[in-house]
Amino acid sequence: MIHTAWIPLLVPFLVAPAGRRLASNLPPRQAMWLLTTTAAGLAAASTCALALLIVPGATHLHVVAALGHLLTPLSSGSPDAVIAIAVAAGALLAWCTARLVRGVRRRWTQLRQAGRLAAEADGELVVLPDEHPDAYALPGSPGRIVVTTGMLRALSAPEREVLIAHERAHLRERHHLFSAVVDLAGLCHPALRTLREPLAYALERSADESAARAVGSRRLTARAIGRAALATRASSTAGRTRPGLALSATAGPVPRRVAALLGHGTETRMTRPLARRAAVMVLTACLALSAGASLQAADDLHDGIEVAQGEAP
């Protein structure tokens, strides 16, 4: 059996709680890149590990042994256990693949729908005649910023500028792609789904910082984000839905984001160089461990095949 193949299947359970805890320790842009890269890498490694676990059990089939020119099956343990593990790994791999295909198809459909909605609008800003306060970024080619008349009335002119700058940052930095990668990674390994929340927070914080730089005031940005969120939640949302890929300034833990903009709370104290380096090291180590274990398992499998073919002592 390829014992190292189990490591990529277990590491995501360790990195998921670390991702939630460490997201606040990093600058937003660094956090979103690190979380997305880690999720994608761990998803790929765990998928490869499932495929590697199938091979030893499959070599007990005469057809597979003949195709691989194997003299003996690839197993050093109980044949029943090896075959059972291969069957379980194959079922999990088929289930994850089906979920991933459906997820990619759903995301592609949502992106095409968003593109059609964006193409129907004239200009970057689309104002909807709706009393419900709402605003969101709609990705496409090009993307659009959608704001309702209710939201425009709820904010002052400087606050509207903040809101538009926030949604423009979502479009410019293509935050919907980061969200899509982590969502799809969560379909490959259930433990990775817990990275969605810290990533969503990092994306909103990145857009908050971009808006603050654009208007030149962190206090104004914090006030605008807070007032927009209060206006949205004070209004009834019954029967109202946003497009699937929409990103909004009123999403996520708004009080925590406002505190970060104003320089209050534990987040500001924790974003020191030592904490940042520790956060990067933890997630990077998990990714390196998972990738290294996958490569080692593949190398062990290759050696086992050579032995089974009689090409190595």
FIZA-90271 format. One record per residue (C-alpha): residue number from 1; residue in three letters; x, y, z. Coordinates in steps of 0.02 Angstrom, whole numbers. Example, Ala and Ser with C-alpha at 12.3 -4.5 7.8 and 13.67 -1.06 7.14 Angstrom:
BEGIN
SITE; num; residu; x; y; z
SITE; 1; ALA; 615; -225; 390
SITE; 2; SER; 684; -53; 357
***
This chain:
BEGIN
SITE; num; residu; x; y; z
SITE; 1; MET; 0; 0; 0
SITE; 2; ILE; 52; 181; -27
SITE; 3; HIS; 45; 246; 151
SITE; 4; THR; 99; 424; 108
SITE; 5; ALA; -56; 443; -1
SITE; 6; TRP; -159; 464; 157
SITE; 7; ILE; -70; 624; 205
SITE; 8; PRO; -151; 736; 70
SITE; 9; LEU; -321; 672; 126
SITE; 10; LEU; -290; 720; 308
SITE; 11; VAL; -196; 887; 292
SITE; 12; PRO; -352; 987; 237
SITE; 13; PHE; -431; 951; 407
SITE; 14; LEU; -282; 1040; 487
SITE; 15; VAL; -272; 1188; 371
SITE; 16; ALA; -457; 1232; 373
SITE; 17; PRO; -466; 1296; 553
SITE; 18; ALA; -294; 1376; 530
SITE; 19; GLY; -361; 1469; 378
SITE; 20; ARG; -507; 1541; 477
SITE; 21; ARG; -394; 1596; 620
SITE; 22; LEU; -251; 1664; 515
SITE; 23; ALA; -348; 1760; 382
SITE; 24; SER; -351; 1914; 493
SITE; 25; ASN; -164; 1908; 520
SITE; 26; LEU; -121; 1945; 340
SITE; 27; PRO; -147; 2097; 230
SITE; 28; PRO; -307; 2066; 128
SITE; 29; ARG; -226; 2042; -42
SITE; 30; GLN; -94; 1924; 27
SITE; 31; ALA; -229; 1828; 122
SITE; 32; MET; -340; 1803; -29
SITE; 33; TRP; -195; 1742; -137
SITE; 34; LEU; -129; 1625; -2
SITE; 35; LEU; -300; 1552; 41
SITE; 36; THR; -344; 1525; -142
SITE; 37; THR; -176; 1446; -185
SITE; 38; THR; -183; 1334; -32
SITE; 39; ALA; -361; 1277; -69
SITE; 40; ALA; -320; 1238; -251
SITE; 41; GLY; -159; 1147; -208
SITE; 42; LEU; -237; 1042; -69
SITE; 43; ALA; -385; 998; -180
SITE; 44; ALA; -269; 940; -319
SITE; 45; ALA; -160; 840; -199
SITE; 46; SER; -308; 753; -116
SITE; 47; THR; -382; 709; -286
SITE; 48; CYS; -216; 634; -342
SITE; 49; ALA; -205; 537; -179
SITE; 50; LEU; -374; 456; -211
SITE; 51; ALA; -318; 406; -385
SITE; 52; LEU; -157; 330; -316
SITE; 53; LEU; -252; 229; -186
SITE; 54; ILE; -355; 149; -325
SITE; 55; VAL; -206; 76; -419
SITE; 56; PRO; -146; -60; -297
SITE; 57; GLY; -319; -135; -282
SITE; 58; ALA; -351; -122; -468
SITE; 59; THR; -196; -226; -506
SITE; 60; HIS; -286; -377; -429
SITE; 61; LEU; -393; -376; -586
SITE; 62; HIS; -320; -486; -721
SITE; 63; VAL; -358; -357; -857
SITE; 64; VAL; -263; -219; -766
SITE; 65; ALA; -117; -335; -725
SITE; 66; ALA; -106; -388; -907
SITE; 67; LEU; -109; -208; -970
SITE; 68; GLY; 30; -161; -848
SITE; 69; HIS; 130; -319; -884
SITE; 70; LEU; 128; -356; -697
SITE; 71; LEU; 186; -523; -631
SITE; 72; THR; 110; -492; -459
SITE; 73; PRO; -18; -369; -388
SITE; 74; LEU; 43; -206; -309
SITE; 75; SER; 9; -244; -127
SITE; 76; SER; 108; -297; 23
SITE; 77; GLY; -40; -312; 143
SITE; 78; SER; -204; -404; 146
SITE; 79; PRO; -279; -415; -29
SITE; 80; ASP; -454; -391; 43
SITE; 81; ALA; -403; -229; 131
SITE; 82; VAL; -312; -163; -23
SITE; 83; ILE; -462; -200; -135
SITE; 84; ALA; -584; -123; -10
SITE; 85; ILE; -480; 37; -1
SITE; 86; ALA; -471; 44; -191
SITE; 87; VAL; -659; 27; -206
SITE; 88; ALA; -690; 161; -75
SITE; 89; ALA; -563; 279; -155
SITE; 90; GLY; -638; 249; -327
SITE; 91; ALA; -813; 288; -263
SITE; 92; LEU; -753; 448; -178
SITE; 93; LEU; -656; 501; -333
SITE; 94; ALA; -809; 473; -445
SITE; 95; TRP; -919; 570; -322
SITE; 96; CYS; -797; 716; -312
SITE; 97; THR; -774; 720; -501
SITE; 98; ALA; -962; 726; -530
SITE; 99; ARG; -980; 867; -403
SITE; 100; LEU; -835; 961; -481
SITE; 101; VAL; -907; 946; -656
SITE; 102; ARG; -1077; 1009; -596
SITE; 103; GLY; -992; 1150; -501
SITE; 104; VAL; -892; 1206; -652
SITE; 105; ARG; -1047; 1199; -761
SITE; 106; ARG; -1147; 1300; -635
SITE; 107; ARG; -1012; 1432; -620
SITE; 108; TRP; -995; 1443; -809
SITE; 109; THR; -1184; 1465; -826
SITE; 110; GLN; -1184; 1601; -694
SITE; 111; LEU; -1039; 1691; -780
SITE; 112; ARG; -1129; 1686; -948
SITE; 113; GLN; -1288; 1752; -869
SITE; 114; ALA; -1192; 1891; -784
SITE; 115; GLY; -1107; 1931; -949
SITE; 116; ARG; -1276; 1944; -1037
SITE; 117; LEU; -1345; 2058; -901
SITE; 118; ALA; -1189; 2167; -910
SITE; 119; ALA; -1198; 2176; -1100
SITE; 120; GLU; -1376; 2244; -1090
SITE; 121; ALA; -1319; 2394; -986
SITE; 122; ASP; -1245; 2556; -1049
SITE; 123; GLY; -1095; 2615; -950
SITE; 124; GLU; -1008; 2547; -796
SITE; 125; LEU; -1143; 2600; -672
SITE; 126; VAL; -1318; 2528; -682
SITE; 127; VAL; -1452; 2608; -573
SITE; 128; LEU; -1605; 2500; -540
SITE; 129; PRO; -1770; 2585; -494
SITE; 130; ASP; -1794; 2487; -333
SITE; 131; GLU; -1833; 2552; -159
SITE; 132; HIS; -1736; 2408; -80
SITE; 133; PRO; -1558; 2471; -40
SITE; 134; ASP; -1433; 2359; -129
SITE; 135; ALA; -1271; 2369; -225
SITE; 136; TYR; -1158; 2236; -300
SITE; 137; ALA; -1024; 2205; -430
SITE; 138; LEU; -1079; 2101; -579
SITE; 139; PRO; -930; 2018; -667
SITE; 140; GLY; -927; 2008; -855
SITE; 141; SER; -840; 2079; -1007
SITE; 142; PRO; -843; 2216; -954
SITE; 143; GLY; -911; 2205; -778
SITE; 144; ARG; -1046; 2319; -710
SITE; 145; ILE; -1086; 2400; -543
SITE; 146; VAL; -1269; 2384; -499
SITE; 147; VAL; -1346; 2505; -373
SITE; 148; THR; -1528; 2529; -328
SITE; 149; THR; -1611; 2698; -306
SITE; 150; GLY; -1648; 2647; -126
SITE; 151; MET; -1462; 2629; -90
SITE; 152; LEU; -1420; 2795; -173
SITE; 153; ARG; -1548; 2883; -63
SITE; 154; ALA; -1479; 2798; 94
SITE; 155; LEU; -1302; 2868; 68
SITE; 156; SER; -1227; 3040; 51
SITE; 157; ALA; -1131; 3088; -106
SITE; 158; PRO; -958; 3048; -30
SITE; 159; GLU; -1024; 2882; 36
SITE; 160; ARG; -1090; 2836; -136
SITE; 161; GLU; -915; 2867; -204
SITE; 162; VAL; -847; 2744; -75
SITE; 163; LEU; -976; 2613; -121
SITE; 164; ILE; -939; 2627; -307
SITE; 165; ALA; -751; 2620; -275
SITE; 166; HIS; -776; 2463; -171
SITE; 167; GLU; -876; 2374; -306
SITE; 168; ARG; -755; 2434; -440
SITE; 169; ALA; -612; 2351; -343
SITE; 170; HIS; -707; 2186; -347
SITE; 171; LEU; -716; 2197; -536
SITE; 172; ARG; -539; 2260; -565
SITE; 173; GLU; -458; 2126; -456
SITE; 174; ARG; -574; 1988; -523
SITE; 175; HIS; -625; 1930; -351
SITE; 176; HIS; -759; 1816; -424
SITE; 177; LEU; -619; 1703; -491
SITE; 178; PHE; -542; 1683; -317
SITE; 179; SER; -712; 1639; -248
SITE; 180; ALA; -743; 1514; -387
SITE; 181; VAL; -576; 1424; -358
SITE; 182; VAL; -607; 1401; -172
SITE; 183; ASP; -788; 1347; -201
SITE; 184; LEU; -730; 1215; -326
SITE; 185; ALA; -591; 1158; -208
SITE; 186; GLY; -724; 1129; -76
SITE; 187; LEU; -810; 1009; -195
SITE; 188; CYS; -650; 906; -204
SITE; 189; HIS; -626; 893; -16
SITE; 190; PRO; -762; 937; 111
SITE; 191; ALA; -640; 1010; 238
SITE; 192; LEU; -590; 1145; 113
SITE; 193; ARG; -766; 1217; 115
SITE; 194; THR; -723; 1303; 278
SITE; 195; LEU; -600; 1414; 183
SITE; 196; ARG; -744; 1502; 94
SITE; 197; GLU; -783; 1614; 242
SITE; 198; PRO; -606; 1678; 273
SITE; 199; LEU; -582; 1704; 86
SITE; 200; ALA; -745; 1803; 73
SITE; 201; TYR; -685; 1911; 217
SITE; 202; ALA; -516; 1939; 134
SITE; 203; LEU; -599; 1988; -30
SITE; 204; GLU; -711; 2115; 55
SITE; 205; ARG; -565; 2185; 156
SITE; 206; SER; -462; 2201; -3
SITE; 207; ALA; -603; 2300; -85
SITE; 208; ASP; -622; 2405; 74
SITE; 209; GLU; -438; 2453; 69
SITE; 210; SER; -448; 2494; -116
SITE; 211; ALA; -599; 2606; -85
SITE; 212; ALA; -510; 2692; 60
SITE; 213; ARG; -361; 2731; -51
SITE; 214; ALA; -475; 2793; -191
SITE; 215; VAL; -570; 2918; -81
SITE; 216; GLY; -423; 2958; 32
SITE; 217; SER; -514; 2926; 197
SITE; 218; ARG; -526; 2767; 298
SITE; 219; ARG; -655; 2844; 416
SITE; 220; LEU; -768; 2893; 272
SITE; 221; THR; -749; 2718; 199
SITE; 222; ALA; -795; 2638; 365
SITE; 223; ARG; -947; 2750; 384
SITE; 224; ALA; -1007; 2714; 207
SITE; 225; ILE; -988; 2526; 225
SITE; 226; GLY; -1079; 2527; 391
SITE; 227; ARG; -1223; 2635; 332
SITE; 228; ALA; -1244; 2533; 172
SITE; 229; ALA; -1252; 2372; 273
SITE; 230; LEU; -1377; 2444; 397
SITE; 231; ALA; -1487; 2508; 255
SITE; 232; THR; -1485; 2339; 168
SITE; 233; ARG; -1527; 2240; 324
SITE; 234; ALA; -1663; 2360; 380
SITE; 235; SER; -1758; 2332; 218
SITE; 236; SER; -1859; 2176; 180
SITE; 237; THR; -1768; 2056; 62
SITE; 238; ALA; -1916; 1940; 31
SITE; 239; GLY; -1921; 1885; -150
SITE; 240; ARG; -1760; 1974; -194
SITE; 241; THR; -1609; 1883; -264
SITE; 242; ARG; -1441; 1937; -333
SITE; 243; PRO; -1353; 1854; -481
SITE; 244; GLY; -1250; 1704; -428
SITE; 245; LEU; -1078; 1786; -450
SITE; 246; ALA; -1122; 1955; -374
SITE; 247; LEU; -1004; 2027; -242
SITE; 248; SER; -1070; 2159; -123
SITE; 249; ALA; -995; 2285; -1
SITE; 250; THR; -1131; 2238; 126
SITE; 251; ALA; -1076; 2054; 135
SITE; 252; GLY; -979; 1969; 273
SITE; 253; PRO; -942; 2028; 451
SITE; 254; VAL; -966; 2215; 425
SITE; 255; PRO; -928; 2268; 606
SITE; 256; ARG; -762; 2177; 597
SITE; 257; ARG; -721; 2260; 431
SITE; 258; VAL; -767; 2431; 498
SITE; 259; ALA; -656; 2404; 650
SITE; 260; ALA; -512; 2356; 537
SITE; 261; LEU; -535; 2514; 434
SITE; 262; LEU; -537; 2621; 591
SITE; 263; GLY; -385; 2532; 664
SITE; 264; HIS; -478; 2455; 811
SITE; 265; GLY; -492; 2276; 874
SITE; 266; THR; -375; 2128; 881
SITE; 267; GLU; -350; 2119; 693
SITE; 268; THR; -244; 2276; 688
SITE; 269; ARG; -133; 2218; 830
SITE; 270; MET; -109; 2047; 751
SITE; 271; THR; -52; 2108; 581
SITE; 272; ARG; 129; 2123; 637
SITE; 273; PRO; 274; 2049; 540
SITE; 274; LEU; 296; 1900; 655
SITE; 275; ALA; 113; 1852; 647
SITE; 276; ARG; 111; 1875; 458
SITE; 277; ARG; 263; 1764; 436
SITE; 278; ALA; 188; 1632; 550
SITE; 279; ALA; 25; 1632; 451
SITE; 280; VAL; 116; 1613; 286
SITE; 281; MET; 226; 1475; 356
SITE; 282; VAL; 80; 1373; 424
SITE; 283; LEU; -20; 1372; 263
SITE; 284; THR; 134; 1353; 153
SITE; 285; ALA; 195; 1206; 259
SITE; 286; CYS; 27; 1119; 243
SITE; 287; LEU; 29; 1144; 55
SITE; 288; ALA; 209; 1083; 40
SITE; 289; LEU; 175; 932; 150
SITE; 290; SER; 24; 882; 47
SITE; 291; ALA; 111; 906; -120
SITE; 292; GLY; 269; 817; -61
SITE; 293; ALA; 169; 669; 4
SITE; 294; SER; 77; 654; -162
SITE; 295; LEU; 241; 653; -258
SITE; 296; GLN; 316; 527; -137
SITE; 297; ALA; 164; 415; -155
SITE; 298; ALA; 177; 424; -344
SITE; 299; ASP; 362; 380; -334
SITE; 300; ASP; 324; 232; -219
SITE; 301; LEU; 192; 174; -341
SITE; 302; HIS; 315; 185; -485
SITE; 303; ASP; 442; 81; -388
SITE; 304; GLY; 308; -46; -347
SITE; 305; ILE; 260; -62; -528
SITE; 306; GLU; 441; -95; -577
SITE; 307; VAL; 454; -231; -445
SITE; 308; ALA; 290; -310; -500
SITE; 309; GLN; 351; -310; -680
SITE; 310; GLY; 511; -398; -630
SITE; 311; GLU; 617; -249; -686
SITE; 312; ALA; 689; -215; -513
SITE; 313; PRO; 753; -328; -375
***
